[in-house]
Amino acid sequence: MIYLNYRYKTRGTCSTEIVLELNGDIIKSVEFVGGCNGNTKGVAALVKGMKAEEVIDRLKGIKCGFRPTSCPDQLAVALSQVMGKKEK
């Protein structure tokens, strides 16, 4: 089993950072630093145990109000970076 811990500094959201733990391509845990507490905890709970690519497909492009991004979209960006690094 390959465990990976990754920290991503968010851009354009109330949350400031996302802390990811993956086992291969499966999400073991997600923690948002800052942001809407209930919403970010809900997103983190929903994606636990999912494949990273599925989460990316589902969350990529979601906007928050008039912002061009959101906490879920930033999670997709973070996972895309992690998966890109793992493939190299």
C-alpha positions in Angstrom: 0.0 0.0 0.0 1.3 3.4 -1.0 0.3 6.3 1.3 0.7 9.8 0.1 0.2 13.0 2.2 -0.1 16.2 0.3 -0.8 19.9 1.2 -2.3 22.2 -1.4 -2.6 26.0 -0.9 -6.0 27.0 -2.3 -6.6 30.0 -4.5 -9.7 32.1 -4.7 -11.6 30.4 -1.8 -12.4 31.0 1.8 -10.4 27.9 2.7 -6.6 28.4 2.7 -5.3 24.9 2.4 -6.4 21.3 1.7 -4.6 18.4 3.3 -5.0 15.1 1.4 -4.1 11.6 2.3 -4.3 8.9 -0.4 -3.7 5.2 -0.6 -2.7 4.8 -4.2 -5.5 6.5 -6.1 -8.1 6.1 -3.3 -8.8 9.1 -1.0 -8.2 8.1 2.6 -8.9 11.6 4.1 -9.4 15.2 3.2 -9.2 18.2 5.5 -9.9 21.8 4.5 -8.3 24.6 6.5 -10.8 27.4 6.8 -13.8 27.8 4.6 -17.4 26.9 5.5 -16.9 24.4 8.2 -20.0 22.3 7.6 -19.8 22.3 3.9 -16.1 21.4 3.8 -16.6 18.6 6.3 -19.4 17.3 4.2 -17.4 17.3 1.0 -14.5 15.6 2.8 -16.8 12.9 4.2 -18.4 12.3 0.8 -15.2 11.8 -1.1 -13.5 9.5 1.5 -13.0 6.1 -0.1 -13.5 7.3 -3.7 -11.1 7.2 -6.5 -9.3 10.5 -7.1 -10.2 10.6 -10.8 -13.9 10.2 -10.0 -13.8 13.1 -7.5 -11.9 15.2 -10.1 -14.6 14.5 -12.7 -17.5 15.3 -10.3 -16.1 18.4 -8.7 -14.0 20.2 -11.4 -15.5 23.5 -12.5 -17.9 24.0 -9.6 -18.2 27.7 -8.7 -19.0 29.5 -5.4 -21.3 32.4 -6.1 -19.6 34.8 -8.4 -16.2 33.3 -7.8 -14.5 31.4 -10.7 -13.8 28.5 -8.3 -14.9 26.9 -5.0 -13.6 24.6 -2.3 -14.8 21.5 -4.2 -13.2 22.8 -7.4 -9.9 23.5 -5.5 -10.1 19.9 -4.2 -10.3 18.7 -7.9 -7.3 20.9 -8.7 -5.3 19.5 -5.8 -6.1 15.9 -6.7 -5.2 16.6 -10.4 -1.8 17.8 -9.3 -1.3 14.8 -7.0 -2.3 12.4 -9.7 -0.1 14.1 -12.3 2.9 13.9 -9.9 2.3 10.2 -9.2 2.2 9.4 -12.9 5.6 10.9 -13.6 
